[in-house]
Amino acid sequence: MKWVSMKSEWKMLFKSNLKLVALAGLVLSVFSLFTHFLLAKHTYNNGIISEYHSSVTIISWMPKFKKSDLSINNHPSYRRLWAPVRRLESLHPHANRSGDYAAPEMESTGFIFVKIRGGFHEIRNAISDVVAVSRLLNATLVIPEIQSTTSSKGISTQFKSFPYLYNEDQFIAALAKDVKIVKTLPKNLKGARRKKEIPSFKVPHGASPYFYLHHVLPMLTKHSVVELLVSSGGCLQSILPPHLVEHQKLRCRVAFHALWFREEVQNLAIKILNRIRASGQPFIAYDPGMTRDALAYYGCAELFQDVHTELIMHRRAWMIKRGILKGNLSSDSAEQYRNGLCPLMPEEIGILLRAYGYSSDTIIYISGGEVFGGLKKLIPLHATFENVVDRTSLSSPLEWDKVYGREANLVDQYSIPPPSANVGMRSQAWKNSGPRPRPLPPPPARPKMYNVEGWWGWVAESDDEPESTIMELRTNAHRLLWEAIDYMVCIEADVFITGFDRDGKGNPNLASLVAGHRLYRSPASRTYGLDRKEIAKLFEEIRDSLYQPNRTWITALRKQLRRSLTDGLLEESKISKPRSFLAFPVPECSCIADDSTKRSVNTSSPMPKFENPVFSGLVDQCPSWMKGPSSSQSREETEEENDKDDSASSGLFFWLSNGNQEGDIGDASNKEEALVEDQEELEGGER
């Protein structure tokens, strides 16, 4: 009987456990169905299910450092590699309105409606210019329309034109004391614009104030509205007369204070920055500037030895045909490179940074759009530095979905168009032709199909590139968001270096805007303005032994890079500023923290004077609240002591450490060289 009772108890216990398991399974099933319902609701858009992405965010990149001690602030070479530039420490941002700057008048002369076409840097330049033009004409500015987004297909309907990239409300609020800004035209003027009954101006690049005062203003007062079409970046000349200095400061307030990216873009950029800085180490931002248009414009096709050369030449022929470029189709790429008119390759940038003393475990963030030539061109940089990252390796698809918004899943991928009927007929006729007394002509050329950066080209048969697909139009809009993320990361980087600073029209590109923003916001931060012509000469000397340079070459290169921290900025002022004010907003938007009331930019100031209109003005003294503590002699002595021991940077590459090429130089030479470098920097600050 006892055995029977125990058996019944076991049965009851088993049944109760079975019920618990069944209940748990039922709960899990309900939870799973609920989760899938939420995912389906999230990914459903206009009756089309978009691609499914995992909701789990996994960032696979983890920095690898060779040394366990990561407190590099105490490293002897820290000052030379990462610390602020002494000669620029007294320069501060100052774009505030002056006392006699009046608020916009209550009654404006009319409305200015602007359409802006171009890339990220062209849009940013144009927006700051049209605000200054609106102030010049006392007009009400309608939020500009960014054609790169409005002409794109398949992008999210959550964001329209200007708000696709920038924060619309912040833009209006920040400039309320400068210009009247509205989101749309009044109904009557909106209808007139649709009917094309309002005057329209296709504004040339760098138009003068005279153009607006004598051509645009009369039409504005007559019709109460004008339309400006801006297609090549800045629509107002970069260097304005002295009496318009307040308009220059307004440009700075627009670009550096009013143009905030929309919240989703800023949040992702902050996440990427936090992931880079999680290791506690400083990092370098590098913008290659290797775009197909820039390479074609400057004739750098022969830097590539594959299909990319043909694509660059095809693009150059397209530019010549449309009058964008004046010149011959063929060009000497080697000569262009020697003259500094071609980008420095990522491999060369890696050698420069290693030669200057940056260790192989330094974090390098690659900025800008897709590098023309693909990952193959970045392999040498990855081999030189272990921690090379970009926006894709530091973010997840789900995070980008939040930035893009709800987008439809497009199905028209890059499909290979069928060959024309004539080609098929000629080929068939050639096959069916019988014996002839003379050799047959060769078969018709097979059209060559290439897909580079999403570009399909009938290179063999047509000089015209194919129409953009819907996916390509969407990618063009996405590229604005990519470059916005890169722009924010580069601004915050400890060091910024670029391989090329020109776009496909000869104007300053994204890298130039980054350099200008850094010069305004934190002038003393390390931004290498490379003299590509001098760098090319140095590389020609060791072209046969790039990875085994001698001590003399390394010393010469370090001096060149050290000079580029200040002299490179001055060179940029002469080359870039006439084309883009935002590339060099000094001295109009800066001040000097000094005891003198006003100080000309001469050889005793942080920015030496050149015989150039850019430096002919005066740099205002900073307000008293901006004055920082004066540099003491003890501080300079401490910094000099930090530079004395530079033995850690004596070797160029870690794989050379086993050799004897630099062993005979000895620690004494390293210390002596570091002392010379420090003395040159101190003397430069006194000049």
Phi and psi in degrees as a GROMACS rama.xvg file:
@    title "Ramachandran Plot"
@    xaxis  label "Phi"
@    yaxis  label "Psi"
@TYPE xy
-62.4658  -40.2569  LYS-2
-64.8869  -37.6556  TRP-3
-66.0535  -41.2856  VAL-4
-65.2674  -39.8664  SER-5
-64.3509  -38.6105  MET-6
-64.0857  -40.3414  LYS-7
-67.6294  -35.8345  SER-8
-64.1348  -41.91  GLU-9
-62.1127  -39.5482  TRP-10
-64.0293  -43.5778  LYS-11
-63.6151  -41.5004  MET-12
-64.9521  -40.1877  LEU-13
-64.0858  -41.6468  PHE-14
-64.6045  -40.9738  LYS-15
-64.6403  -41.6094  SER-16
-64.3639  -38.9071  ASN-17
-62.827  -38.5874  LEU-18
-64.0739  -40.7094  LYS-19
-63.3049  -42.5339  LEU-20
-63.7864  -42.6098  VAL-21
-63.7615  -39.8977  ALA-22
-64.6641  -42.2911  LEU-23
-63.7136  -41.4472  ALA-24
-63.0691  -38.9941  GLY-25
-64.155  -41.2774  LEU-26
-63.5897  -43.7036  VAL-27
-63.7893  -38.2344  LEU-28
-64.8038  -43.1134  SER-29
-63.1753  -42.9584  VAL-30
-62.8402  -40.6322  PHE-31
-64.5585  -42.8032  SER-32
-63.2613  -40.2784  LEU-33
-64.3722  -41.025  PHE-34
-63.6669  -45.909  THR-35
-64.5015  -33.2269  HIS-36
-65.0409  -41.6043  PHE-37
-65.115  -41.8342  LEU-38
-63.8873  -41.8907  LEU-39
-64.8533  -38.726  ALA-40
-66.862  -35.388  LYS-41
-70.6528  -35.4317  HIS-42
-94.7478  -0.790255  THR-43
-86.7955  131.12  TYR-44
-147.053  112.162  ASN-45
56.149  38.0257  ASN-46
79.8162  5.21559  GLY-47
-119.88  127.839  ILE-48
-84.0554  122.852  ILE-49
-83.0755  173.363  SER-50
-63.3799  140.203  GLU-51
-83.7271  134.546  TYR-52
-125.003  144.161  HIS-53
-62.7032  142.039  SER-54
-84.8908  -1.15574  SER-55
-93.9174  125.041  VAL-56
-92.0352  116.002  THR-57
-125.067  118.376  ILE-58
-103.333  110.251  ILE-59
-79.5687  -21.4288  SER-60
-76.3404  128.974  TRP-61
-132.152  127.742  MET-62
-65.0051  145.738  PRO-63
-117.013  120.687  LYS-64
-116.94  142.383  PHE-65
-77.6773  -29.1821  LYS-66
-102.893  141.721  LYS-67
-75.5362  -29.9478  SER-68
-84.8312  107.344  ASP-69
-97.3324  6.25984  LEU-70
-82.283  73.5474  SER-71
-77.4959  -3.56861  ILE-72
-61.2705  -26.0103  ASN-73
-92.2381  1.60322  ASN-74
-71.5396  141.27  HIS-75
-58.3674  -33.5462  PRO-76
-93.5525  7.89573  SER-77
-59.8435  -43.5009  TYR-78
-59.6501  -42.267  ARG-79
-71.9938  -28.2886  ARG-80
-95.5204  -35.847  LEU-81
-125.72  -23.4323  TRP-82
-69.4683  159.438  ALA-83
-61.1787  155.991  PRO-84
-79.8544  121.367  VAL-85
-62.1454  -38.7204  ARG-86
-66.8188  -14.4928  ARG-87
-113.48  6.71189  LEU-88
-70.3086  -24.2702  GLU-89
-85.0766  -4.35702  SER-90
-89.1725  133.13  LEU-91
-135.135  152.964  HIS-92
-71.1926  136.93  PRO-93
-158.17  89.927  HIS-94
-117.774  24.1458  ALA-95
-68.9519  156.079  ASN-96
-68.3362  143.754  ARG-97
-80.0953  172.311  SER-98
-65.1056  -32.654  GLY-99
-93.2484  14.3575  ASP-100
-83.7423  115.473  TYR-101
-88.9482  155.082  ALA-102
-71.2591  159.903  ALA-103
-61.7959  144.627  PRO-104
-66.7899  152.572  GLU-105
-63.0462  -43.9729  MET-106
-101.257  117.709  GLU-107
-89.3037  165.823  SER-108
-78.3815  -13.3436  THR-109
153.106  -168.776  GLY-110
-107.994  140.749  PHE-111
-112.855  118.131  ILE-112
-106.677  127.345  PHE-113
-122.913  133.921  VAL-114
-112.934  123.991  LYS-115
-115.208  126.492  ILE-116
-120.798  135.658  ARG-117
148.744  -172.246  GLY-118
-84.7846  -172.963  GLY-119
-57.769  -48.7547  PHE-120
-69.4813  -33.4456  HIS-121
-68.8771  -39.023  GLU-122
-64.5297  -43.7973  ILE-123
-65.6408  -42.1747  ARG-124
-61.6916  -44.8336  ASN-125
-66.2985  -38.8015  ALA-126
-63.0282  -45.8612  ILE-127
-63.5773  -32.7811  SER-128
-72.5121  -42.7679  ASP-129
-68.6011  -28.7669  VAL-130
-66.5864  -43.5122  VAL-131
-63.8406  -37.1644  ALA-132
-65.9313  -41.0693  VAL-133
-62.4725  -38.9718  SER-134
-66.7511  -40.2354  ARG-135
-61.794  -37.868  LEU-136
-96.3196  1.18632  LEU-137
53.6317  46.4732  ASN-138
-108.825  161.812  ALA-139
-91.9538  125.102  THR-140
-92.8641  128.385  LEU-141
-86.2739  139.181  VAL-142
-46.9955  123.071  ILE-143
-60.3232  151.759  PRO-144
-102.418  121.914  GLU-145
-91.4312  108.927  ILE-146
-66.2714  -24.9406  GLN-147
-63.4604  -24.4753  SER-148
-98.8525  -40.4368  THR-149
-67.8937  -27.4845  THR-150
-88.5066  -4.60114  SER-151
-83.4038  152.799  SER-152
-115.296  144.385  LYS-153
82.0049  3.4739  GLY-154
-81.4428  168.495  ILE-155
-64.382  141.497  SER-156
-82.1897  -1.86951  THR-157
-67.6383  -29.5108  GLN-158
-123.643  133.863  PHE-159
-120.148  122.312  LYS-160
49.6223  -111.916  SER-161
-55.7825  -47.7233  PHE-162
-66.638  -9.96715  PRO-163
-63.4229  -29.2961  TYR-164
-115.867  -41.615  LEU-165
-117.388  161.91  TYR-166
-82.6725  108.946  ASN-167
-66.3025  -45.5157  GLU-168
-66.6827  -40.068  ASP-169
-63.7589  -38.8137  GLN-170
-61.4776  -43.9224  PHE-171
-69.8637  -43.3311  ILE-172
-68.2378  -39.6959  ALA-173
-68.0247  -25.4216  ALA-174
-108.946  17.9262  LEU-175
-61.9816  -31.0781  ALA-176
-89.5122  3.10968  LYS-177
-113.83  -50.1167  ASP-178
-144.378  143.897  VAL-179
-77.5167  128.184  LYS-180
-129.578  131.918  ILE-181
-124.325  160.378  VAL-182
-82.3797  -33.5754  LYS-183
-141.913  163.987  THR-184
-75.3316  155.949  LEU-185
-59.0637  158.543  PRO-186
-59.5964  -41.5155  LYS-187
-66.9311  -39.6744  ASN-188
-74.2465  -30.282  LEU-189
-64.484  -41.2882  LYS-190
-66.7876  -37.3125  GLY-191
-65.8325  -34.4326  ALA-192
-69.5257  -38.0995  ARG-193
-63.1339  -35.9336  ARG-194
-83.6032  2.35237  LYS-195
58.7746  43.3818  LYS-196
-102.265  7.24635  GLU-197
-109.02  150.834  ILE-198
-67.001  141.481  PRO-199
-127.454  139.431  SER-200
-124.752  125.836  PHE-201
-89.4574  99.1684  LYS-202
-77.6421  128.733  VAL-203
-73.4413  163.261  PRO-204
-67.0526  129.924  HIS-205
69.2014  39.3183  GLY-206
-63.3312  147.499  ALA-207
-84.1548  161.171  SER-208
-58.0496  -31.2501  PRO-209
-59.4798  -40.3311  TYR-210
-58.7554  -43.9779  PHE-211
-74.3474  -38.2325  TYR-212
-74.275  -30.1708  LEU-213
-108.395  -12.1862  HIS-214
-117.855  -46.6248  HIS-215
-81.1564  -44.3865  VAL-216
-59.4664  -45.2019  LEU-217
-58.2989  -40.6592  PRO-218
-69.6941  -31.9879  MET-219
-66.9566  -45.7722  LEU-220
-67.8883  -27.9493  THR-221
-79.1483  -42.1171  LYS-222
-106.096  -6.86022  HIS-223
68.8648  0.680955  SER-224
-161.34  142.021  VAL-225
-135.722  155.395  VAL-226
-114.877  128.431  GLU-227
-109.495  129.443  LEU-228
-108.013  113.964  LEU-229
-114.97  120.272  VAL-230
-127.244  -2.41639  SER-231
-135.637  39.7034  SER-232
90.9223  -132.921  GLY-233
-60.4143  136.227  GLY-234
-111.272  10.7479  CYS-235
-136.593  139.539  LEU-236
-58.3667  144.83  GLN-237
-69.1902  -49.3577  SER-238
-96.1409  110.742  ILE-239
-97.0454  160.768  LEU-240
-59.3251  157.772  PRO-241
-57.805  -33.3222  PRO-242
-72.4103  -6.78225  HIS-243
-107.367  28.5662  LEU-244
-64.4362  -29.9342  VAL-245
-66.3919  -29.7174  GLU-246
-71.3195  -30.3632  HIS-247
-67.2191  -42.7559  GLN-248
-64.7407  -34.2721  LYS-249
-62.9629  -39.6014  LEU-250
-57.3048  -42.2302  ARG-251
-66.5296  -40.7384  CYS-252
-63.7356  -34.8879  ARG-253
-67.0892  -53.8065  VAL-254
-72.4905  -36.0155  ALA-255
-104.797  -8.75884  PHE-256
-131.144  -34.834  HIS-257
-92.263  -33.0896  ALA-258
-83.7234  82.9631  LEU-259
-92.7323  141.833  TRP-260
-73.6192  156.385  PHE-261
-64.7855  161.952  ARG-262
-57.1633  -42.3019  GLU-263
-63.6229  -37.5407  GLU-264
-68.7801  -44.6534  VAL-265
-63.5106  -40.7905  GLN-266
-62.7301  -42.8281  ASN-267
-68.0767  -38.7817  LEU-268
-62.6528  -39.2379  ALA-269
-66.2099  -39.8405  ILE-270
-61.7202  -43.8887  LYS-271
-63.6955  -42.0263  ILE-272
-62.5092  -42.358  LEU-273
-63.5626  -36.6076  ASN-274
-70.28  -33.5325  ARG-275
-69.3078  -42.3282  ILE-276
-86.058  0.435034  ARG-277
-60.9508  -28.6288  ALA-278
-76.7557  -11.8546  SER-279
81.022  9.24161  GLY-280
-105.349  148.244  GLN-281
-69.1577  162.464  PRO-282
-141.712  161.815  PHE-283
-108.919  135.117  ILE-284
-103.773  130.733  ALA-285
-126.874  124.572  TYR-286
-109.727  109.328  ASP-287
-64.8387  -35.9238  PRO-288
67.0141  19.5842  GLY-289
-93.822  79.9273  MET-290
-102.487  156.229  THR-291
-63.9854  -40.4843  ARG-292
-64.7998  -42.6659  ASP-293
-65.5585  -41.4316  ALA-294
-64.7591  -37.0522  LEU-295
-71.8105  -40.8622  ALA-296
-63.5055  -39.7327  TYR-297
-96.2217  3.05804  TYR-298
69.1281  50.0998  GLY-299
-110.432  30.574  CYS-300
-65.3452  -35.3255  ALA-301
-74.9923  -1.09925  GLU-302
-69.1276  -16.2278  LEU-303
-112.119  145.314  PHE-304
-121.432  43.186  GLN-305
-150.821  -156.526  ASP-306
-61.0814  -24.1548  VAL-307
-63.9299  -30.5064  HIS-308
-60.8481  -43.7616  THR-309
-65.3761  -38.1121  GLU-310
-67.4547  -38.1867  LEU-311
-65.2264  -43.4652  ILE-312
-64.5944  -37.8635  MET-313
-61.9244  -41.6139  HIS-314
-67.8095  -36.2123  ARG-315
-65.4364  -41.03  ARG-316
-62.4198  -38.2277  ALA-317
-63.3423  -41.184  TRP-318
-65.2727  -41.9755  MET-319
-65.4063  -40.8837  ILE-320
-62.7131  -33.4629  LYS-321
-98.3526  7.16081  ARG-322
78.3837  7.29472  GLY-323
-69.162  -34.0755  ILE-324
-126.653  134.37  LEU-325
-109.589  116.432  LYS-326
162.307  -174.781  GLY-327
-87.1125  154.341  ASN-328
-65.0674  -44.0392  LEU-329
-86.9848  144.394  SER-330
-147.699  155.145  SER-331
-86.4395  98.6235  ASP-332
-63.4686  -35.7353  SER-333
-63.5749  -40.6553  ALA-334
-68.028  -40.1125  GLU-335
-61.2263  -40.06  GLN-336
-64.3328  -44.0889  TYR-337
-64.3163  -27.6854  ARG-338
-87.4303  5.13101  ASN-339
77.7001  18.8721  GLY-340
-100.888  8.10172  LEU-341
-125.378  154.1  CYS-342
-65.2338  151.656  PRO-343
-79.2738  133.974  LEU-344
-69.0165  151.726  MET-345
-54.379  -34.6363  PRO-346
-60.7709  -41.8341  GLU-347
-68.8769  -37.1407  GLU-348
-63.0948  -40.7899  ILE-349
-61.0918  -40.7352  GLY-350
-66.4116  -40.2945  ILE-351
-59.7025  -47.3497  LEU-352
-67.4102  -39.3123  LEU-353
-68.3383  -38.6244  ARG-354
-66.5411  -32.5551  ALA-355
-73.1089  -21.5001  TYR-356
126.958  -1.21494  GLY-357
-71.9447  131.024  TYR-358
-72.6196  164.211  SER-359
-70.1484  -14.8589  SER-360
-97.1341  13.6754  ASP-361
-66.041  138.551  THR-362
-78.8726  126.656  ILE-363
-123.527  122.884  ILE-364
-100.463  121.755  TYR-365
-89.4895  124.063  ILE-366
-108.008  -179.796  SER-367
83.5825  -177.38  GLY-368
-72.4829  -168.324  GLY-369
-63.7361  135.239  GLU-370
-74.2589  121.329  VAL-371
-67.806  127.717  PHE-372
112.669  -14.4797  GLY-373
77.7934  -169.633  GLY-374
-63.9318  -20.9387  LEU-375
-58.2005  -36.2784  LYS-376
-73.9832  -17.8524  LYS-377
-96.9028  -8.04051  LEU-378
-58.9107  -44.826  ILE-379
-61.5506  -34.6084  PRO-380
-68.2549  -40.3679  LEU-381
-63.9464  -33.7419  HIS-382
-72.3416  -28.3492  ALA-383
-83.9506  -36.2889  THR-384
-122.969  133.087  PHE-385
-76.9951  -34.7046  GLU-386
-104.638  65.6878  ASN-387
-98.7748  122.251  VAL-388
-132.698  168.381  VAL-389
-147.675  -173.165  ASP-390
-65.478  -30.9348  ARG-391
-74.3364  -35.0436  THR-392
-77.939  -10.8082  SER-393
-112.588  14.8405  LEU-394
-149.35  167.098  SER-395
-113.289  160.371  SER-396
-58.751  -34.9749  PRO-397
-64.6905  -39.3936  LEU-398
-65.3505  -37.0263  GLU-399
-71.5505  -30.4453  TRP-400
-61.1072  -36.3624  ASP-401
-67.3112  -32.8082  LYS-402
-74.3738  -42.0022  VAL-403
-71.0318  -31.3873  TYR-404
84.9092  -175.873  GLY-405
-77.2578  115.463  ARG-406
-121.869  146.223  GLU-407
-71.7811  152.21  ALA-408
-85.4531  102.549  ASN-409
-76.8647  141.455  LEU-410
-106.554  -13.6362  VAL-411
-86.3707  78.1121  ASP-412
-70.7621  -179.063  GLN-413
-66.9714  96.6748  TYR-414
-95.6564  139.933  SER-415
-75.9847  118.08  ILE-416
-66.9601  145.337  PRO-417
-69.8938  152.087  PRO-418
-65.6859  152.815  PRO-419
-65.1387  159.067  SER-420
-64.6563  -34.8702  ALA-421
-62.9677  -39.1017  ASN-422
-63.3508  -43.4805  VAL-423
-64.1062  -38.8182  GLY-424
-67.1919  -43.0463  MET-425
-64.3217  -40.8282  ARG-426
-64.1117  -41.8721  SER-427
-67.3068  -39.7751  GLN-428
-64.0566  -36.7597  ALA-429
-66.545  -37.0452  TRP-430
-71.7  -36.7876  LYS-431
-86.1232  -8.90593  ASN-432
-68.6351  139.188  SER-433
-84.135  -170.824  GLY-434
-65.8975  142.649  PRO-435
-131.04  160.059  ARG-436
-70.3634  -15.1898  PRO-437
-126.827  162.287  ARG-438
-61.3617  145.783  PRO-439
-71.2572  149.423  LEU-440
-66.6142  157.555  PRO-441
-65.9471  155.738  PRO-442
-63.9681  157.171  PRO-443
-61.0792  145.673  PRO-444
-64.6068  136.361  ALA-445
-78.5372  129.165  ARG-446
-61.7852  136.339  PRO-447
-90.9902  126.234  LYS-448
-111.33  120.229  MET-449
-124.257  148.262  TYR-450
-128.446  95.6289  ASN-451
-125.066  122.492  VAL-452
52.9851  39.2688  GLU-453
73.0119  26.2666  GLY-454
-116.598  123.699  TRP-455
-102.496  131.754  TRP-456
-135.342  132.784  GLY-457
-87.6806  72.0098  TRP-458
-63.6213  -34.4862  VAL-459
-79.7992  -21.3634  ALA-460
-113.976  -22.4291  GLU-461
-141.269  146.461  SER-462
-86.6191  -11.9359  ASP-463
-95.9494  135.809  ASP-464
-79.185  151.652  GLU-465
-66.8236  159.228  PRO-466
-64.6658  146.622  GLU-467
-67.7436  136.492  SER-468
-78.6467  170.978  THR-469
-63.1098  -37.5236  ILE-470
-64.7006  -38.1949  MET-471
-67.4904  -38.9743  GLU-472
-64.5172  -39.4095  LEU-473
-66.0405  -41.2094  ARG-474
-62.4543  -36.7546  THR-475
-60.3816  -39.7098  ASN-476
-69.3694  -40.5775  ALA-477
-62.6395  -33.5795  HIS-478
-61.2782  -32.383  ARG-479
-60.8541  -40.983  LEU-480
-70.7755  -38.7821  LEU-481
-59.8315  -46.6086  TRP-482
-71.694  -27.1168  GLU-483
-65.2167  -42.6258  ALA-484
-61.4966  -47.847  ILE-485
-62.4101  -36.9679  ASP-486
-60.1499  -46.2151  TYR-487
-66.2113  -40.0455  MET-488
-65.9678  -41.8528  VAL-489
-66.168  -34.6728  CYS-490
-61.7267  -37.7854  ILE-491
-87.8452  -6.61292  GLU-492
-65.1703  150.782  ALA-493
-72.038  -32.9999  ASP-494
-137.219  140.169  VAL-495
-129.18  134.094  PHE-496
-142.089  146.232  ILE-497
-129.295  147.533  THR-498
-87.6201  -25.1252  GLY-499
-159.465  143.936  PHE-500
-125.375  29.2513  ASP-501
-130.937  151.001  ARG-502
-101.488  -166.203  ASP-503
-78.433  7.66798  GLY-504
-124.144  8.26823  LYS-505
84.1802  7.68601  GLY-506
-97.7932  161.686  ASN-507
-58.5273  142.456  PRO-508
-105.46  -161.627  ASN-509
-57.2607  -41.616  LEU-510
-61.0088  -37.3225  ALA-511
-66.5869  -39.0416  SER-512
-65.5106  -38.2257  LEU-513
-62.2411  -45.9791  VAL-514
-61.2377  -40.5475  ALA-515
-66.5347  -39.6997  GLY-516
-65.9635  -41.3426  HIS-517
-65.8786  -37.7274  ARG-518
-65.0272  -34.6448  LEU-519
-76.1913  -48.7968  TYR-520
-77.8524  -46.4749  ARG-521
-139.634  79.8988  SER-522
-57.948  -30.2174  PRO-523
-83.1548  -5.82146  ALA-524
-66.3182  151.279  SER-525
-78.1088  110.365  ARG-526
-127.435  110.955  THR-527
-82.4108  111.959  TYR-528
-93.6381  83.4059  GLY-529
-66.7978  138.003  LEU-530
-89.4719  95.4178  ASP-531
-63.3016  -28.4374  ARG-532
-66.374  -44.3422  LYS-533
-70.4909  -38.0165  GLU-534
-64.0584  -39.046  ILE-535
-61.8097  -38.8796  ALA-536
-62.0056  -41.8499  LYS-537
-65.2565  -38.9438  LEU-538
-72.0562  -29.7968  PHE-539
-62.6011  -29.9602  GLU-540
-68.5707  -30.2187  GLU-541
-122.802  27.996  ILE-542
-57.9932  -31.269  ARG-543
-85.9113  -8.86024  ASP-544
-144.873  61.4741  SER-545
-59.8815  -36.8025  LEU-546
-98.1629  12.6389  TYR-547
-137.327  56.5031  GLN-548
-73.7003  155.166  PRO-549
-89.2527  174.328  ASN-550
-64.1858  -38.1603  ARG-551
-62.2572  -42.368  THR-552
-65.4194  -42.489  TRP-553
-62.5319  -41.6678  ILE-554
-63.2728  -43.1333  THR-555
-64.4882  -39.9154  ALA-556
-66.5862  -40.8405  LEU-557
-63.9691  -38.5256  ARG-558
-64.5086  -38.9166  LYS-559
-64.9094  -44.0574  GLN-560
-68.1833  -36.5196  LEU-561
-65.9576  -39.3498  ARG-562
-67.6077  -29.7749  ARG-563
-67.2909  -17.4262  SER-564
-66.278  -28.6319  LEU-565
-119.509  -51.218  THR-566
-63.3929  -32.7879  ASP-567
-63.9382  -34.7937  GLY-568
-67.8136  -39.2412  LEU-569
-65.7497  -38.7283  LEU-570
-65.6655  -36.8687  GLU-571
-63.8061  -34.4572  GLU-572
-65.2993  -33.1124  SER-573
-80.2467  -29.2962  LYS-574
-96.6248  -47.7877  ILE-575
-88.7693  -37.2213  SER-576
-61.3392  -38.9808  LYS-577
-60.9247  -16.7511  PRO-578
-103.327  -26.2938  ARG-579
-153.889  115.254  SER-580
-64.8647  -36.3753  PHE-581
-67.767  -17.0077  LEU-582
-74.4231  -18.5795  ALA-583
-157.331  78.7539  PHE-584
-83.9687  31.5815  PRO-585
-115.904  138.261  VAL-586
-96.7856  3.16662  PRO-587
-61.3923  -35.2872  GLU-588
-110.763  27.4438  CYS-589
-136.811  166.25  SER-590
-145.064  164.141  CYS-591
-113.94  127.054  ILE-592
-80.5419  93.9314  ALA-593
-144.96  165.859  ASP-594
-78.1804  -23.9202  ASP-595
-75.0667  152.265  SER-596
-70.2551  -39.1223  THR-597
-155.08  141.916  LYS-598
-138.954  127.315  ARG-599
-74.1897  155.131  SER-600
-82.5259  88.6817  VAL-601
-119.114  -168.173  ASN-602
-70.6052  -13.7195  THR-603
-92.2509  -3.69388  SER-604
-100.329  167.653  SER-605
-60.4796  -24.5686  PRO-606
-115.111  99.3527  MET-607
-57.7897  153.426  PRO-608
-90.956  135.503  LYS-609
-120.2  160.95  PHE-610
-78.5321  74.6808  GLU-611
-147.475  139.052  ASN-612
-56.2372  -23.9488  PRO-613
-62.2226  -35.6135  VAL-614
-106.161  15.6533  PHE-615
-83.1659  -11.7833  SER-616
-85.7257  -173.98  GLY-617
-109.617  144.314  LEU-618
-96.6391  121.515  VAL-619
-67.4814  153.501  ASP-620
-76.2389  138.967  GLN-621
-68.2661  150.828  CYS-622
-57.5486  158.731  PRO-623
-60.2721  -33.9271  SER-624
-71.1814  -13.118  TRP-625
-93.1441  -8.3921  MET-626
-70.1873  129.092  LYS-627
-97.6913  173.613  GLY-628
-64.0576  139.603  PRO-629
-70.3086  149.647  SER-630
-71.225  129.054  SER-631
-98.4788  161.264  SER-632
-66.5919  -34.3681  GLN-633
-63.0056  -35.1321  SER-634
-64.7469  -44.1539  ARG-635
-63.2503  -36.6127  GLU-636
-66.5148  -39.1241  GLU-637
-63.1785  -43.2856  THR-638
-64.7853  -36.0284  GLU-639
-65.8069  -38.4972  GLU-640
-64.4932  -34.6769  GLU-641
-65.6177  -26.7643  ASN-642
-91.3555  -5.99626  ASP-643
-66.3181  -49.1099  LYS-644
-91.7919  103.658  ASP-645
-120.493  29.3316  ASP-646
-67.8799  -25.2421  SER-647
-66.7281  -25.6049  ALA-648
-102.828  13.6098  SER-649
-70.933  -32.4598  SER-650
-89.7366  141.093  GLY-651
-78.8618  -48.9366  LEU-652
-129.481  148.608  PHE-653
-64.4893  -27.011  PHE-654
-78.4577  -4.27627  TRP-655
-94.4093  -2.85352  LEU-656
-66.1041  -23.1146  SER-657
-84.8298  -11.7693  ASN-658
-84.7602  177.26  GLY-659
-113.172  17.8936  ASN-660
-66.7896  -32.1121  GLN-661
-116.008  0.117135  GLU-662
-67.6443  -27.9749  GLY-663
-78.3877  -9.46008  ASP-664
-76.416  -42.3506  ILE-665
86.6771  163.469  GLY-666
-67.5761  -29.1558  ASP-667
-62.9208  -41.1133  ALA-668
-65.8042  -37.4245  SER-669
-63.1033  -44.9611  ASN-670
-65.8767  -40.0492  LYS-671
-63.5964  -41.2149  GLU-672
-64.8394  -40.9817  GLU-673
-62.676  -39.4756  ALA-674
-63.9206  -39.6196  LEU-675
-64.1239  -43.2106  VAL-676
-61.4481  -44.4585  GLU-677
-65.81  -39.5838  ASP-678
-64.8131  -39.9489  GLN-679
-63.9871  -37.2051  GLU-680
-68.77  -40.4265  GLU-681
-66.0089  -42.0686  LEU-682
-64.983  -36.2769  GLU-683
-63.763  -33.5476  GLY-684
-72.9335  -20.608  GLY-685
-89.4718  -19.111  GLU-686
